[in-house]
Amino acid sequence: MSVAGVCYSQLDSEAVERKAQVVADRATCRAVDSAIVAYVGVHGKAPASVAELAGYLKGDITAYRVVGGQAAGPGCS
C-alpha cells in the first residue's frame, strides 16, 4: 500500500465532514457586520441585538452581539 493509501485509511472522513459542516453553519464576524449594514439600510438605525438580524443572514449568530452598531464576537477585532 502506498503512503497516501495508508494516510487516507487513517483519516476519519465522516468526522472531518461533520466538523466542517458545524464550522460552515456558523456565521462570521464579517457576515454579521454585513447584516448590520443591511439592517441599517432598511430600518435607518442599528439593531439593538443580534436577534433582530435573524432574517438578514444564515447561520448560527448566537456567539455575536451588537456593540456600538458593529458586530462583536469571535473573529471581530
Biotite code that builds the C-alpha atoms (Angstrom):
import biotite.structure as struc

atoms = struc.array([
    struc.Atom([0.000, 0.000, 0.000], chain_id="A", res_id=1, res_name="MET", atom_name="CA", element="C"),
    struc.Atom([1.276, 3.477, -0.808], chain_id="A", res_id=2, res_name="SER", atom_name="CA", element="C"),
    struc.Atom([1.966, 6.190, 1.755], chain_id="A", res_id=3, res_name="VAL", atom_name="CA", element="C"),
    struc.Atom([-1.103, 8.106, 0.548], chain_id="A", res_id=4, res_name="ALA", atom_name="CA", element="C"),
    struc.Atom([-3.236, 4.993, 0.920], chain_id="A", res_id=5, res_name="GLY", atom_name="CA", element="C"),
    struc.Atom([-2.029, 4.409, 4.464], chain_id="A", res_id=6, res_name="VAL", atom_name="CA", element="C"),
    struc.Atom([-2.639, 8.061, 5.391], chain_id="A", res_id=7, res_name="CYS", atom_name="CA", element="C"),
    struc.Atom([-6.139, 8.027, 3.878], chain_id="A", res_id=8, res_name="TYR", atom_name="CA", element="C"),
    struc.Atom([-7.014, 4.790, 5.659], chain_id="A", res_id=9, res_name="SER", atom_name="CA", element="C"),
    struc.Atom([-6.286, 6.523, 8.978], chain_id="A", res_id=10, res_name="GLN", atom_name="CA", element="C"),
    struc.Atom([-8.483, 9.518, 8.143], chain_id="A", res_id=11, res_name="LEU", atom_name="CA", element="C"),
    struc.Atom([-11.967, 9.548, 9.629], chain_id="A", res_id=12, res_name="ASP", atom_name="CA", element="C"),
    struc.Atom([-13.601, 11.349, 6.719], chain_id="A", res_id=13, res_name="SER", atom_name="CA", element="C"),
    struc.Atom([-17.071, 11.313, 8.294], chain_id="A", res_id=14, res_name="GLU", atom_name="CA", element="C"),
    struc.Atom([-15.785, 13.060, 11.423], chain_id="A", res_id=15, res_name="ALA", atom_name="CA", element="C"),
    struc.Atom([-13.956, 15.623, 9.304], chain_id="A", res_id=16, res_name="VAL", atom_name="CA", element="C"),
    struc.Atom([-17.116, 16.257, 7.279], chain_id="A", res_id=17, res_name="GLU", atom_name="CA", element="C"),
    struc.Atom([-19.229, 16.690, 10.428], chain_id="A", res_id=18, res_name="ARG", atom_name="CA", element="C"),
    struc.Atom([-16.767, 19.191, 11.886], chain_id="A", res_id=19, res_name="LYS", atom_name="CA", element="C"),
    struc.Atom([-16.600, 21.104, 8.594], chain_id="A", res_id=20, res_name="ALA", atom_name="CA", element="C"),
    struc.Atom([-20.393, 21.330, 8.497], chain_id="A", res_id=21, res_name="GLN", atom_name="CA", element="C"),
    struc.Atom([-20.521, 22.707, 12.047], chain_id="A", res_id=22, res_name="VAL", atom_name="CA", element="C"),
    struc.Atom([-17.975, 25.378, 11.131], chain_id="A", res_id=23, res_name="VAL", atom_name="CA", element="C"),
    struc.Atom([-19.782, 26.199, 7.885], chain_id="A", res_id=24, res_name="ALA", atom_name="CA", element="C"),
    struc.Atom([-23.066, 26.651, 9.733], chain_id="A", res_id=25, res_name="ASP", atom_name="CA", element="C"),
    struc.Atom([-21.607, 29.396, 11.909], chain_id="A", res_id=26, res_name="ARG", atom_name="CA", element="C"),
    struc.Atom([-21.733, 32.997, 10.751], chain_id="A", res_id=27, res_name="ALA", atom_name="CA", element="C"),
    struc.Atom([-18.532, 35.038, 10.547], chain_id="A", res_id=28, res_name="THR", atom_name="CA", element="C"),
    struc.Atom([-17.939, 38.466, 12.016], chain_id="A", res_id=29, res_name="CYS", atom_name="CA", element="C"),
    struc.Atom([-17.876, 39.928, 8.512], chain_id="A", res_id=30, res_name="ARG", atom_name="CA", element="C"),
    struc.Atom([-21.234, 38.339, 7.698], chain_id="A", res_id=31, res_name="ALA", atom_name="CA", element="C"),
    struc.Atom([-22.761, 39.743, 10.891], chain_id="A", res_id=32, res_name="VAL", atom_name="CA", element="C"),
    struc.Atom([-21.341, 43.199, 10.081], chain_id="A", res_id=33, res_name="ASP", atom_name="CA", element="C"),
    struc.Atom([-22.821, 42.971, 6.578], chain_id="A", res_id=34, res_name="SER", atom_name="CA", element="C"),
    struc.Atom([-26.188, 42.024, 8.064], chain_id="A", res_id=35, res_name="ALA", atom_name="CA", element="C"),
    struc.Atom([-25.995, 45.048, 10.355], chain_id="A", res_id=36, res_name="ILE", atom_name="CA", element="C"),
    struc.Atom([-25.331, 47.298, 7.338], chain_id="A", res_id=37, res_name="VAL", atom_name="CA", element="C"),
    struc.Atom([-28.324, 45.788, 5.529], chain_id="A", res_id=38, res_name="ALA", atom_name="CA", element="C"),
    struc.Atom([-30.479, 46.231, 8.628], chain_id="A", res_id=39, res_name="TYR", atom_name="CA", element="C"),
    struc.Atom([-29.467, 49.902, 8.912], chain_id="A", res_id=40, res_name="VAL", atom_name="CA", element="C"),
    struc.Atom([-30.278, 50.395, 5.228], chain_id="A", res_id=41, res_name="GLY", atom_name="CA", element="C"),
    struc.Atom([-33.811, 49.098, 5.765], chain_id="A", res_id=42, res_name="VAL", atom_name="CA", element="C"),
    struc.Atom([-34.563, 50.497, 9.239], chain_id="A", res_id=43, res_name="HIS", atom_name="CA", element="C"),
    struc.Atom([-32.379, 53.611, 9.416], chain_id="A", res_id=44, res_name="GLY", atom_name="CA", element="C"),
    struc.Atom([-30.832, 52.559, 12.737], chain_id="A", res_id=45, res_name="LYS", atom_name="CA", element="C"),
    struc.Atom([-28.594, 49.806, 14.059], chain_id="A", res_id=46, res_name="ALA", atom_name="CA", element="C"),
    struc.Atom([-30.224, 46.739, 15.597], chain_id="A", res_id=47, res_name="PRO", atom_name="CA", element="C"),
    struc.Atom([-30.306, 46.580, 19.381], chain_id="A", res_id=48, res_name="ALA", atom_name="CA", element="C"),
    struc.Atom([-29.430, 42.873, 19.372], chain_id="A", res_id=49, res_name="SER", atom_name="CA", element="C"),
    struc.Atom([-28.424, 40.087, 17.006], chain_id="A", res_id=50, res_name="VAL", atom_name="CA", element="C"),
    struc.Atom([-31.915, 38.649, 17.359], chain_id="A", res_id=51, res_name="ALA", atom_name="CA", element="C"),
    struc.Atom([-33.088, 41.444, 15.054], chain_id="A", res_id=52, res_name="GLU", atom_name="CA", element="C"),
    struc.Atom([-30.697, 40.177, 12.340], chain_id="A", res_id=53, res_name="LEU", atom_name="CA", element="C"),
    struc.Atom([-32.312, 36.754, 12.025], chain_id="A", res_id=54, res_name="ALA", atom_name="CA", element="C"),
    struc.Atom([-33.721, 37.393, 8.542], chain_id="A", res_id=55, res_name="GLY", atom_name="CA", element="C"),
    struc.Atom([-30.567, 39.061, 7.235], chain_id="A", res_id=56, res_name="TYR", atom_name="CA", element="C"),
    struc.Atom([-28.145, 36.128, 7.267], chain_id="A", res_id=57, res_name="LEU", atom_name="CA", element="C"),
    struc.Atom([-27.982, 32.367, 7.630], chain_id="A", res_id=58, res_name="LYS", atom_name="CA", element="C"),
    struc.Atom([-26.014, 30.510, 10.244], chain_id="A", res_id=59, res_name="GLY", atom_name="CA", element="C"),
    struc.Atom([-25.579, 30.456, 13.981], chain_id="A", res_id=60, res_name="ASP", atom_name="CA", element="C"),
    struc.Atom([-25.131, 34.019, 15.241], chain_id="A", res_id=61, res_name="ILE", atom_name="CA", element="C"),
    struc.Atom([-25.579, 33.284, 18.946], chain_id="A", res_id=62, res_name="THR", atom_name="CA", element="C"),
    struc.Atom([-21.884, 33.929, 19.677], chain_id="A", res_id=63, res_name="ALA", atom_name="CA", element="C"),
    struc.Atom([-22.197, 37.556, 18.489], chain_id="A", res_id=64, res_name="TYR", atom_name="CA", element="C"),
    struc.Atom([-23.676, 40.729, 19.901], chain_id="A", res_id=65, res_name="ARG", atom_name="CA", element="C"),
    struc.Atom([-24.167, 44.251, 18.577], chain_id="A", res_id=66, res_name="VAL", atom_name="CA", element="C"),
    struc.Atom([-21.959, 46.871, 20.245], chain_id="A", res_id=67, res_name="VAL", atom_name="CA", element="C"),
    struc.Atom([-21.987, 50.436, 19.003], chain_id="A", res_id=68, res_name="GLY", atom_name="CA", element="C"),
    struc.Atom([-23.614, 49.397, 15.744], chain_id="A", res_id=69, res_name="GLY", atom_name="CA", element="C"),
    struc.Atom([-20.939, 46.792, 14.974], chain_id="A", res_id=70, res_name="GLN", atom_name="CA", element="C"),
    struc.Atom([-20.586, 43.056, 15.442], chain_id="A", res_id=71, res_name="ALA", atom_name="CA", element="C"),
    struc.Atom([-18.693, 41.854, 18.488], chain_id="A", res_id=72, res_name="ALA", atom_name="CA", element="C"),
    struc.Atom([-17.696, 38.238, 18.975], chain_id="A", res_id=73, res_name="GLY", atom_name="CA", element="C"),
    struc.Atom([-15.440, 35.543, 17.500], chain_id="A", res_id=74, res_name="PRO", atom_name="CA", element="C"),
    struc.Atom([-13.137, 36.893, 14.804], chain_id="A", res_id=75, res_name="GLY", atom_name="CA", element="C"),
    struc.Atom([-14.071, 40.534, 15.390], chain_id="A", res_id=76, res_name="CYS", atom_name="CA", element="C"),
    struc.Atom([-11.311, 42.974, 16.191], chain_id="A", res_id=77, res_name="SER", atom_name="CA", element="C"),
])
